[in-house]
Amino acid sequence: MNRRRGLDFRRAGGRRKISNVVWWVLSAIVITLFILILSKATQIEPRASIPERRYRHEKLVEGMNMTEEMLSPTSFARQVNDQIALAKAFVVIAKESKNLQFAWDLSAQIRNSQLLLSTAAASRRPLTVLDSEPTIRDMAVLLFQAQQLHYDSATMIMRLKATIQSFEAQMSSVTEKSAKYAQIAAEEVPKSLYCLGVRLTTEWFQNSELQGKLVERSHAVASKLTDNSLYHFCVFSDNIVATSVVVNSTALNSKAPEKVVFHLVTNEINYAVMKSWFAMNMDNLRGVTVEVQKFEDFKWLNASYVPVLKQLQDSDTQSYYFSGHNDDGRTPIKFRNPKYLSMLNHLRFYIPEVFPALKKMVFLDDDVVVHKDLSALFSIDLNRNVNGAVETCMETFHRYHKYLNYSHPLIRSHFDPDACGWAFGMNVFDLVEWRKRNVTGIYHYWQEKNVDRTLWKLGTLPPGLLTFYGLTEALEPSWHVLGLGYANVDARVIDKGAVLHFNGNLKPWLKIGMEKYKPLWEKYVDYSHPFMQQCNFH
């Protein structure tokens, strides 16, 4: 029994040894397989990525025009190039710091470095230590010196910012001066126009025959001035040449010139000028009737009735428009133009008073030229509105919010900021509806509210937008083409236009006028007239 137990014991110990060996073998196999799998995976990844990276690397090198030498970690050419780039920046800073000697030293060394690179490129061999060491060392000394002078990146950035700010200030100053000079040029009275005024005035007072001719003509056409079956146009101007072009172009393009009546209103100074010119040239107008008045003869036009005349008596208003010193120049010069207080500009709001017997009137600015017959304007139905005008809101900058101060509660509460703007220059006015709705009274209300110029600043269009708000009928755009005095206008639009408007500073009678549009206006100027030739009109 004891022997069997010992044998059994030995057999059990032998079986345990065998099972341990098996486990060790299996573990070794598993580990070997795992190592093989890992090695396979590591072998697959580089095969896919290395060519791709190499391809991208080659494309980058090709795109930047690099050479193998430039890519080398021991490249002397790259080191020289880097020194040149840094030195160029330091040259700029040295010049701004008035250190001209140091800037000259840097520039000289830059030329030496560039010469070294060009020599190596010409010989088609890389730079060696022997070739490049003196140049690199000399440049390194200068760059170290620049650092000692605090020509570091932070200083460079600050200097560049200061330079940019200085340039911006200079540009702003130049822009402001340019605007002032352009405005002055636009407001000048050409010598030729002044000369013509003097010649015509002299002729009027010296030539009694000319005066008698006009009086005789006036008696003959007196009934036409109040005949509502005719086509009545009004122009308010002190420019005889511009006014004559309006009248001439209307007469020459009219299908029934004998039915056209022009009512011209000017000031005392130009009254004789206008009468003299049209008395001398009446026979050239194809039967068009012309009446000349001066607004000083309108007894109702006084400070107690007209807000603009009342404002002219105010010392603050006089200082604003005529001295230009009460706001330290913050207001642009175009807003301070005294012409915006001229009664010739504001008479458009008094047309029913100026012509009490008339029912319909076409208002024309003196900077327009008539391109087609306008008789159809008098048969347009304004749908009980007062003003017929071409709208200008094709672009957002011609809506109400661009003309008026919507931070003011009075404007904000009464007018839609996105309401469509329209243009003065060619307007059809129903004077019956005007009187019925007391439109002039509306104009007076808003003009008095703007005595401190907080509702609007510039011109007669803003008060016109307020006065005729809800009382304007939109006309076909071809009736009134704008922009010939400041912008490029499509030739096809011009060709279709009935009235072409040189609104803007570039008037056709000024030297600064747009040359490509001047012929549209000049063909109605009588350059053959003796006075025109004597005054060098050409």
MOPE-V704453 format. One record per pair of residues at least 24 apart in sequence whose ideal C-beta (glycine too) atoms are under 6 Angstrom apart, sorted by the first residue. I is the first residue (numbers start at 0). GAP is how many residues later the second one is. D is the distance in Angstrom with one decimal. If there is no record, write none. Layout:
# MOPE-V704453
[[I | GAP | D] [I | GAP | D]]
This chain:
# MOPE-V704453
[[68 | 57 | 4.6] [75 | 51 | 4.0] [75 | 56 | 4.1] [76 | 50 | 5.1] [79 | 33 | 5.2] [79 | 37 | 6.0] [82 | 56 | 4.5] [83 | 26 | 5.6] [83 | 29 | 5.2] [88 | 67 | 6.0] [89 | 56 | 4.4] [89 | 61 | 5.0] [92 | 58 | 5.0] [92 | 63 | 5.7] [92 | 66 | 5.6] [95 | 63 | 5.7] [105 | 36 | 5.7] [108 | 29 | 5.9] [108 | 30 | 5.2] [108 | 33 | 5.6] [112 | 26 | 6.0] [179 | 153 | 5.1] [181 | 323 | 5.8] [182 | 150 | 5.1] [182 | 151 | 5.5] [184 | 327 | 5.2] [185 | 319 | 3.7] [191 | 343 | 4.6] [191 | 344 | 5.2] [191 | 345 | 5.1] [194 | 340 | 3.7] [195 | 335 | 5.8] [195 | 339 | 4.7] [196 | 76 | 4.9] [198 | 332 | 4.7] [199 | 73 | 4.6] [199 | 76 | 4.2] [199 | 77 | 5.6] [200 | 71 | 4.8] [200 | 72 | 5.6] [202 | 73 | 5.3] [203 | 68 | 4.2] [203 | 72 | 3.9] [209 | 69 | 5.2] [212 | 66 | 5.5] [213 | 61 | 5.8] [213 | 65 | 4.1] [220 | 68 | 4.7] [223 | 37 | 5.5] [223 | 65 | 5.0] [224 | 66 | 5.6] [225 | 131 | 4.0] [227 | 131 | 4.9] [229 | 29 | 4.9] [229 | 31 | 5.2] [230 | 28 | 5.3] [230 | 29 | 5.1] [230 | 144 | 5.7] [230 | 147 | 5.6] [231 | 29 | 5.0] [231 | 126 | 5.6] [231 | 129 | 5.2] [232 | 29 | 5.2] [232 | 129 | 4.9] [232 | 131 | 5.7] [233 | 29 | 4.4] [233 | 127 | 5.7] [233 | 129 | 5.6] [234 | 29 | 5.4] [234 | 129 | 5.3] [234 | 131 | 5.7] [235 | 29 | 4.8] [235 | 108 | 4.6] [235 | 111 | 4.6] [236 | 129 | 3.7] [237 | 28 | 5.4] [237 | 29 | 5.5] [237 | 32 | 4.6] [238 | 127 | 5.5] [239 | 33 | 5.1] [239 | 37 | 5.5] [240 | 268 | 5.7] [241 | 124 | 4.2] [242 | 123 | 5.3] [244 | 124 | 5.9] [244 | 279 | 4.6] [245 | 118 | 5.6] [247 | 276 | 4.4] [248 | 120 | 4.8] [248 | 121 | 4.1] [248 | 275 | 4.5] [249 | 120 | 4.4] [250 | 34 | 4.7] [250 | 35 | 4.8] [250 | 37 | 4.4] [252 | 117 | 5.5] [252 | 119 | 5.7] [252 | 120 | 5.6] [253 | 119 | 5.5] [254 | 118 | 4.7] [256 | 29 | 4.0] [256 | 30 | 5.0] [256 | 31 | 5.0] [257 | 29 | 3.9] [259 | 28 | 4.6] [260 | 28 | 4.5] [261 | 28 | 4.8] [262 | 28 | 5.1] [263 | 28 | 4.9] [264 | 28 | 5.0] [264 | 30 | 5.6] [265 | 28 | 5.7] [266 | 27 | 5.9] [267 | 26 | 5.5] [267 | 28 | 5.0] [294 | 48 | 5.3] [306 | 137 | 5.7] [306 | 140 | 4.0] [306 | 141 | 5.0] [307 | 33 | 5.9] [307 | 38 | 5.1] [311 | 29 | 5.8] [334 | 122 | 4.6] [334 | 123 | 5.2] [339 | 119 | 5.4] [344 | 115 | 5.2] [348 | 91 | 5.9] [348 | 94 | 4.5] [350 | 78 | 5.9] [351 | 79 | 4.9] [351 | 82 | 5.2] [351 | 83 | 5.2] [357 | 73 | 5.8] [358 | 72 | 5.5] [358 | 73 | 5.3] [360 | 68 | 4.9] [361 | 66 | 5.5] [362 | 64 | 4.5] [363 | 62 | 6.0] [364 | 60 | 4.3] [366 | 135 | 4.5] [366 | 140 | 5.9] [367 | 57 | 5.8] [367 | 131 | 5.2] [367 | 133 | 4.9] [368 | 131 | 5.1] [368 | 151 | 5.9] [368 | 152 | 5.0] [369 | 129 | 5.7] [370 | 126 | 5.4] [370 | 127 | 5.8] [370 | 129 | 5.4] [371 | 126 | 4.2] [376 | 51 | 5.3] [381 | 48 | 5.2] [381 | 91 | 4.4] [382 | 90 | 5.7] [384 | 86 | 5.2] [384 | 87 | 5.9] [384 | 88 | 4.1] [385 | 44 | 5.5] [385 | 47 | 4.8] [385 | 48 | 4.9] [385 | 53 | 5.6] [385 | 85 | 4.4] [386 | 40 | 5.8] [386 | 81 | 4.4] [386 | 84 | 5.9] [386 | 85 | 4.5] [387 | 40 | 3.5] [387 | 85 | 4.8] [387 | 87 | 5.2] [388 | 33 | 3.9] [388 | 38 | 5.1] [388 | 83 | 5.6] [389 | 33 | 5.7] [389 | 85 | 5.1] [389 | 87 | 5.4] [389 | 89 | 5.8] [389 | 90 | 4.0] [390 | 29 | 4.8] [390 | 31 | 4.9] [390 | 83 | 4.9] [391 | 29 | 5.0] [391 | 30 | 6.0] [391 | 31 | 5.3] [392 | 27 | 3.6] [392 | 28 | 5.5] [402 | 59 | 4.7] [402 | 62 | 5.9] [403 | 52 | 5.4] [403 | 58 | 5.9] [404 | 50 | 5.7] [407 | 46 | 5.7] [407 | 47 | 5.8] [410 | 44 | 5.8] [421 | 50 | 5.8] [422 | 59 | 5.6] [423 | 37 | 5.8] [423 | 40 | 6.0] [424 | 76 | 4.6] [425 | 54 | 4.2] [425 | 73 | 4.3] [441 | 25 | 5.0] [442 | 24 | 4.3] [483 | 33 | 4.7]]
